[in-house]
Amino acid sequence: TANIKSPTPASICGIQGSNSCSSKIDTFNGTREKYEEWIGKLIGQIDSAPEYFEDREDRKLNYLMQHLTGPAYELVNDDFGPRARALDPNLTLEYAIKQLDRAYFPVDKYCTARAKLVKLKMGYNEPFAEFYPKFHIQINRLKLGDEHKVDELTKRLSKRFADKILTGTDESYDQVVNRCYKLDSQLNMWAAFHNLDANNFKKRTRCEKWFPKGPIPKCEQMK
């Protein structure tokens, strides 16, 4: 079978037209202490590019395999690698992650996830793209229904973010998450514009300080 390369995070961002998945995801080699953080970031990457990954388990699994190495790769390659997927097109990322969980996640993962979720809160200026992977990896362990997952998510959003995202309860969990990512992108664009405008204001103010009367020479150069 052909070795089809999975997209890099940067190429996924290109497809999405946003910076929500710009962070680099390292490969996982089986170091247990790093597993929880790594799998959370990987799931966050996939969730941040729904147009590319939605209903495409082959792409999700290929992306997973590209970020495994050593013992971790060997653990799932026979069951979820290219040859296995060619024989069984119904293989899913969820089952591959369960296999990794059994090997690398703490035994009492429900209590661990619940305890971490209780302490988790989105920072006031924290981007949703940074907060969500931490939330998702814990909520996914609890096996809750859509309504409860939406409730857990909205309770942990920052007030700045929640005030703009909460509109109703008819949406599915995935729809709420997608709206959060879109709002995150809009807020990032607004912040970048605001910072640029603030810098220009400071430069104009400096011009006016030195030239309080009459026309301000060459101020256009300082915008």
Secondary structure, DSSP 4 states (H G I P E B T S, - for coil): ---PPPPPHHHHHHHHTSSTT-S----B-S-HHHHHHHHHHHHHHHHT-HHHHTT-HHHHHHHHHHTB-HHHHHHHHHHHSHHHHHH-TT--HHHHHHHHHHHHS-TTHHHHHHHHHHH----TT--HHHHHHHHHHHHTTTT--HHHHHHHHHHHS-HHHHHHH---S-S-HHHHHHHHHHHHHHHHHHHHHHHHHHHHHHHHHHHHHH--SS--TTGGGG-
